[in-house]
Amino acid sequence: MKDHDTNIPALMATIGANAKAAAAEMAFASPDAKAKALSVAADAIWAGRESILSSNALDMEFGRSKGLSAAMMDRLELDDARIQSIVDGLRSIAAQEDPVGAVIDGWEMPSGLHIDRVRTPLGVIGVIYESRPNVTADAGALCLKAGNCVILRGGSESFHSATAIHACLLEGLHAAGLPEAAIQLVPTRDRAAVGEMLAMTGVIDVIVPRGGKGLVGRVQADARVPVFAHLEGICHIYIDKDADTEKARKVVMNAKTRRTGICGAAECLLIHKDIANGLGQQIVDDLIAAGVEVRAEGVTGSVPADASDWGKEYLDMIIAARVVEDQDAAHDHIRNFGSSHTEAILTENAKAAARFFNELDSAILMHNASTQFADGGEFGMGAEIGIATGKMHARGPVGAMQLTSYKYCVRGDGTVRS
Amino acid sequence: MKDHDTNIPALMATIGANAKAAAAEMAFASPDAKAKALSVAADAIWAGRESILSSNALDMEFGRSKGLSAAMMDRLELDDARIQSIVDGLRSIAAQEDPVGAVIDGWEMPSGLHIDRVRTPLGVIGVIYESRPNVTADAGALCLKAGNCVILRGGSESFHSATAIHACLLEGLHAAGLPEAAIQLVPTRDRAAVGEMLAMTGVIDVIVPRGGKGLVGRVQADARVPVFAHLEGICHIYIDKDADTEKARKVVMNAKTRRTGICGAAECLLIHKDIANGLGQQIVDDLIAAGVEVRAEGVTGSVPADASDWGKEYLDMIIAARVVEDQDAAHDHIRNFGSSHTEAILTENAKAAARFFNELDSAILMHNASTQFADGGEFGMGAEIGIATGKMHARGPVGAMQLTSYKYCVRGDGTVRS
């Protein structure tokens, strides 16, 4: 969508300059001011829910006219319960410990220097998202908590909802005496704004894309600034020969069917050959009975698997299943076909679990637990701005703490280097 | 320099594939194996110093024929003492605690999950450097210690010295049973190899350039992979009105004159107006007496400063000096002209020092200490692969620990998400 009345490069340059200027002030905003901004914003959202719902109705109408899928429409839609959950998220982030200024580590040197490593904000975060209006509040709040400025670019579908929620965040900033430019929402639906953001080196320190593979892939390919993201969540579960029957049946069912559309949903079972005919087949039968299409090799599934099923993210009631010779073969399969997001081992054998933890290198490794726990809230972060599968800076769920950097504060007493 | 016999893209693709394959193995190499590789390499370097010095003589001859500056020739030259210091560096890194596998943090969740954050290697590091042969050993050793594979691309001037040192590192890897591809040296002087490295996304996780502003600037501008670097070290010293006379005189003299060519050398003094005529002028006079050219505004220096002196990295016996209205003005000057490397405040006023630490955001902030302490060794890291002024992942001196990432290891007991 193009907006012919707006000079997008000029608009984005102004937004960027405002963010940079505010970042220096936000970096030493007091924990109380930040918590107050979040609480007031939460109050404003709850008090203003009628108006937010009206704005959301406009978006829903636009979405229908654009022929959005039912899944997209569902993500877009707000109701009282969803607004309540946005408000709860803000309050939970407000209540978290402030990460900025914390002394992460400190030590003395023989020179007499005392060295502290102290947590600081990253600076300016860009968030590019699609239809979920709650991202406006979650991402804005997490960036604010960590002392950052954020430039939010919501999807054109959620334009009115995001604008209404953003207005409440601004109320919070005003009430706390913090700069308005701490949380900016790009005020146009023109897609050129995204291209500008991806090239704003020197202004944006990191970009977080939230949405489908198309959006994330484009951002990863084109961004000139660092990106925290995961392109796919191809989560594997290795069912070891020493797996407990009941735990394994329960965990696999949960990991596949609790919600199929999230990045932590299991997409491939690897079954040790010694239990293929026993527990392995039973779990496959469980899944088929629950309505899951199992594409199988070595066990009897719904249909035979072919090579294209390895490394596939279905996000649906479909799963691949493969019998493997041993744990090494399972590791090899995960290394070859995984997306470094989340993998689980089901076993009562502590040695096998330790090997799984040591030898694999996904962002999240689970032992006897459902891959659906791959989520910032379930990790105790209050909320998450996304899940990162890269190895630079932030890995796994990205909360306020992962949106910080550090500096060294060094104390001497007229100390000189010899 | 071009090498017409070599297909550089094919060569670099092979080196990259070897590094990726070895990285999976290195990631769970035992701490003992890594320490052994480093000790054996140290022994091999000391035992083989005659041969290393002969190789170095070839490089010196090449350097003379190319008309390298005296400073470059000095960096290039090896002697027994410098080889001893390379050996000491390897032994010190060998003796350090192994960072990989350490549990950084751990907590329980109400769901029953136990979550550990565990340190892991980054993967594959690319190091692009100029004439210092010791970088081959330091960078190779730090990457190895952190369980990474490294691709070293030394300057054409130090080609023979680097090759000889690299051979000793390979001896260490062999003795410890570790893959040779853990430390690869690009075996050509062809500059096209650098361009290839900068574009090896998917293979190289981070590039560390070591050298002058020309090299670092080119890498920062052209790299498609993340970079740990500092372009300049424009270090400021703010002499507060409450500075102690003797400490201030001693620290400024050390920060400017101990070594002028390093990135931690002071380049600009900011002097509170209340002490401009007293301590400020005295320090300027000290510096002039020591042979430093002081380009001054508000005090009497060697010559008047002009606008081009703010934010200038002299790397020489030259310093800028400016009288400021108050601490806020000093902070503003540093924000406008600093390079986020290292700044110091000299004061006996704890409140002023706390403000300096809170409100500025350089990688290193010092109180009553010389900026020349900006160094991995002086921070207790044994050695450093460089100093980073960016805020992503690593900041300040980059040692083995900064060359790691983390993963989450999560333990349940058949735990499912509701």
HADDOCK unambig.tbl for C-alpha pairs under 7 A between the chains (distance, minus, plus):
assign (segid A and resid 28 and name CA) (segid B and resid 358 and name CA) 6.63 0.50 0.50
assign (segid A and resid 28 and name CA) (segid B and resid 359 and name CA) 6.20 0.50 0.50
assign (segid A and resid 109 and name CA) (segid B and resid 380 and name CA) 6.95 0.50 0.50
assign (segid A and resid 122 and name CA) (segid B and resid 391 and name CA) 6.17 0.50 0.50
assign (segid A and resid 247 and name CA) (segid B and resid 414 and name CA) 4.36 0.50 0.50
assign (segid A and resid 248 and name CA) (segid B and resid 414 and name CA) 6.78 0.50 0.50
assign (segid A and resid 250 and name CA) (segid B and resid 414 and name CA) 6.98 0.50 0.50
assign (segid A and resid 251 and name CA) (segid B and resid 414 and name CA) 5.97 0.50 0.50
assign (segid A and resid 251 and name CA) (segid B and resid 415 and name CA) 6.71 0.50 0.50
assign (segid A and resid 251 and name CA) (segid B and resid 416 and name CA) 5.74 0.50 0.50
assign (segid A and resid 254 and name CA) (segid B and resid 416 and name CA) 6.07 0.50 0.50
assign (segid A and resid 254 and name CA) (segid B and resid 417 and name CA) 6.93 0.50 0.50
assign (segid A and resid 357 and name CA) (segid B and resid 409 and name CA) 6.41 0.50 0.50
assign (segid A and resid 358 and name CA) (segid B and resid 28 and name CA) 6.59 0.50 0.50
assign (segid A and resid 359 and name CA) (segid B and resid 28 and name CA) 6.16 0.50 0.50
assign (segid A and resid 361 and name CA) (segid B and resid 407 and name CA) 7.00 0.50 0.50
assign (segid A and resid 362 and name CA) (segid B and resid 407 and name CA) 6.70 0.50 0.50
assign (segid A and resid 363 and name CA) (segid B and resid 407 and name CA) 4.80 0.50 0.50
assign (segid A and resid 363 and name CA) (segid B and resid 408 and name CA) 6.11 0.50 0.50
assign (segid A and resid 364 and name CA) (segid B and resid 407 and name CA) 5.88 0.50 0.50
assign (segid A and resid 364 and name CA) (segid B and resid 408 and name CA) 4.67 0.50 0.50
assign (segid A and resid 364 and name CA) (segid B and resid 409 and name CA) 6.15 0.50 0.50
assign (segid A and resid 365 and name CA) (segid B and resid 408 and name CA) 6.06 0.50 0.50
assign (segid A and resid 365 and name CA) (segid B and resid 409 and name CA) 4.95 0.50 0.50
assign (segid A and resid 365 and name CA) (segid B and resid 410 and name CA) 6.06 0.50 0.50
assign (segid A and resid 366 and name CA) (segid B and resid 409 and name CA) 6.01 0.50 0.50
assign (segid A and resid 366 and name CA) (segid B and resid 410 and name CA) 4.67 0.50 0.50
assign (segid A and resid 366 and name CA) (segid B and resid 411 and name CA) 5.94 0.50 0.50
assign (segid A and resid 367 and name CA) (segid B and resid 410 and name CA) 6.16 0.50 0.50
assign (segid A and resid 367 and name CA) (segid B and resid 411 and name CA) 4.89 0.50 0.50
assign (segid A and resid 367 and name CA) (segid B and resid 412 and name CA) 5.87 0.50 0.50
assign (segid A and resid 368 and name CA) (segid B and resid 411 and name CA) 6.60 0.50 0.50
assign (segid A and resid 368 and name CA) (segid B and resid 412 and name CA) 5.04 0.50 0.50
assign (segid A and resid 368 and name CA) (segid B and resid 413 and name CA) 5.19 0.50 0.50
assign (segid A and resid 368 and name CA) (segid B and resid 414 and name CA) 4.80 0.50 0.50
assign (segid A and resid 368 and name CA) (segid B and resid 415 and name CA) 6.47 0.50 0.50
assign (segid A and resid 369 and name CA) (segid B and resid 411 and name CA) 6.82 0.50 0.50
assign (segid A and resid 369 and name CA) (segid B and resid 412 and name CA) 4.91 0.50 0.50
assign (segid A and resid 369 and name CA) (segid B and resid 413 and name CA) 6.49 0.50 0.50
assign (segid A and resid 369 and name CA) (segid B and resid 414 and name CA) 5.38 0.50 0.50
assign (segid A and resid 369 and name CA) (segid B and resid 415 and name CA) 4.59 0.50 0.50
assign (segid A and resid 369 and name CA) (segid B and resid 416 and name CA) 6.01 0.50 0.50
assign (segid A and resid 370 and name CA) (segid B and resid 415 and name CA) 6.32 0.50 0.50
assign (segid A and resid 370 and name CA) (segid B and resid 416 and name CA) 5.15 0.50 0.50
assign (segid A and resid 370 and name CA) (segid B and resid 417 and name CA) 6.72 0.50 0.50
assign (segid A and resid 372 and name CA) (segid B and resid 417 and name CA) 6.47 0.50 0.50
assign (segid A and resid 373 and name CA) (segid B and resid 417 and name CA) 6.27 0.50 0.50
assign (segid A and resid 380 and name CA) (segid B and resid 109 and name CA) 6.94 0.50 0.50
assign (segid A and resid 391 and name CA) (segid B and resid 122 and name CA) 6.15 0.50 0.50
assign (segid A and resid 391 and name CA) (segid B and resid 405 and name CA) 5.72 0.50 0.50
assign (segid A and resid 392 and name CA) (segid B and resid 393 and name CA) 5.91 0.50 0.50
assign (segid A and resid 392 and name CA) (segid B and resid 405 and name CA) 6.71 0.50 0.50
assign (segid A and resid 393 and name CA) (segid B and resid 392 and name CA) 5.91 0.50 0.50
assign (segid A and resid 393 and name CA) (segid B and resid 393 and name CA) 4.00 0.50 0.50
assign (segid A and resid 395 and name CA) (segid B and resid 406 and name CA) 6.92 0.50 0.50
assign (segid A and resid 395 and name CA) (segid B and resid 407 and name CA) 6.85 0.50 0.50
assign (segid A and resid 405 and name CA) (segid B and resid 391 and name CA) 5.72 0.50 0.50
assign (segid A and resid 405 and name CA) (segid B and resid 392 and name CA) 6.72 0.50 0.50
assign (segid A and resid 406 and name CA) (segid B and resid 395 and name CA) 6.92 0.50 0.50
assign (segid A and resid 407 and name CA) (segid B and resid 362 and name CA) 6.69 0.50 0.50
assign (segid A and resid 407 and name CA) (segid B and resid 363 and name CA) 4.80 0.50 0.50
assign (segid A and resid 407 and name CA) (segid B and resid 364 and name CA) 5.88 0.50 0.50
assign (segid A and resid 407 and name CA) (segid B and resid 395 and name CA) 6.85 0.50 0.50
assign (segid A and resid 408 and name CA) (segid B and resid 363 and name CA) 6.12 0.50 0.50
assign (segid A and resid 408 and name CA) (segid B and resid 364 and name CA) 4.68 0.50 0.50
assign (segid A and resid 408 and name CA) (segid B and resid 365 and name CA) 6.07 0.50 0.50
assign (segid A and resid 409 and name CA) (segid B and resid 357 and name CA) 6.40 0.50 0.50
assign (segid A and resid 409 and name CA) (segid B and resid 364 and name CA) 6.15 0.50 0.50
assign (segid A and resid 409 and name CA) (segid B and resid 365 and name CA) 4.95 0.50 0.50
assign (segid A and resid 409 and name CA) (segid B and resid 366 and name CA) 6.00 0.50 0.50
assign (segid A and resid 410 and name CA) (segid B and resid 365 and name CA) 6.06 0.50 0.50
assign (segid A and resid 410 and name CA) (segid B and resid 366 and name CA) 4.66 0.50 0.50
assign (segid A and resid 410 and name CA) (segid B and resid 367 and name CA) 6.17 0.50 0.50
assign (segid A and resid 411 and name CA) (segid B and resid 366 and name CA) 5.96 0.50 0.50
assign (segid A and resid 411 and name CA) (segid B and resid 367 and name CA) 4.88 0.50 0.50
assign (segid A and resid 411 and name CA) (segid B and resid 368 and name CA) 6.59 0.50 0.50
assign (segid A and resid 411 and name CA) (segid B and resid 369 and name CA) 6.82 0.50 0.50
assign (segid A and resid 412 and name CA) (segid B and resid 367 and name CA) 5.88 0.50 0.50
assign (segid A and resid 412 and name CA) (segid B and resid 368 and name CA) 5.05 0.50 0.50
assign (segid A and resid 412 and name CA) (segid B and resid 369 and name CA) 4.92 0.50 0.50
assign (segid A and resid 413 and name CA) (segid B and resid 368 and name CA) 5.21 0.50 0.50
assign (segid A and resid 413 and name CA) (segid B and resid 369 and name CA) 6.51 0.50 0.50
assign (segid A and resid 414 and name CA) (segid B and resid 247 and name CA) 4.36 0.50 0.50
assign (segid A and resid 414 and name CA) (segid B and resid 248 and name CA) 6.78 0.50 0.50
assign (segid A and resid 414 and name CA) (segid B and resid 250 and name CA) 6.99 0.50 0.50
assign (segid A and resid 414 and name CA) (segid B and resid 251 and name CA) 5.97 0.50 0.50
assign (segid A and resid 414 and name CA) (segid B and resid 368 and name CA) 4.83 0.50 0.50
assign (segid A and resid 414 and name CA) (segid B and resid 369 and name CA) 5.39 0.50 0.50
assign (segid A and resid 415 and name CA) (segid B and resid 251 and name CA) 6.69 0.50 0.50
assign (segid A and resid 415 and name CA) (segid B and resid 368 and name CA) 6.48 0.50 0.50
assign (segid A and resid 415 and name CA) (segid B and resid 369 and name CA) 4.58 0.50 0.50
assign (segid A and resid 415 and name CA) (segid B and resid 370 and name CA) 6.32 0.50 0.50
assign (segid A and resid 416 and name CA) (segid B and resid 251 and name CA) 5.73 0.50 0.50
assign (segid A and resid 416 and name CA) (segid B and resid 254 and name CA) 6.09 0.50 0.50
assign (segid A and resid 416 and name CA) (segid B and resid 369 and name CA) 6.00 0.50 0.50
assign (segid A and resid 416 and name CA) (segid B and resid 370 and name CA) 5.15 0.50 0.50
assign (segid A and resid 417 and name CA) (segid B and resid 254 and name CA) 6.93 0.50 0.50
assign (segid A and resid 417 and name CA) (segid B and resid 370 and name CA) 6.69 0.50 0.50
assign (segid A and resid 417 and name CA) (segid B and resid 372 and name CA) 6.46 0.50 0.50
assign (segid A and resid 417 and name CA) (segid B and resid 373 and name CA) 6.24 0.50 0.50
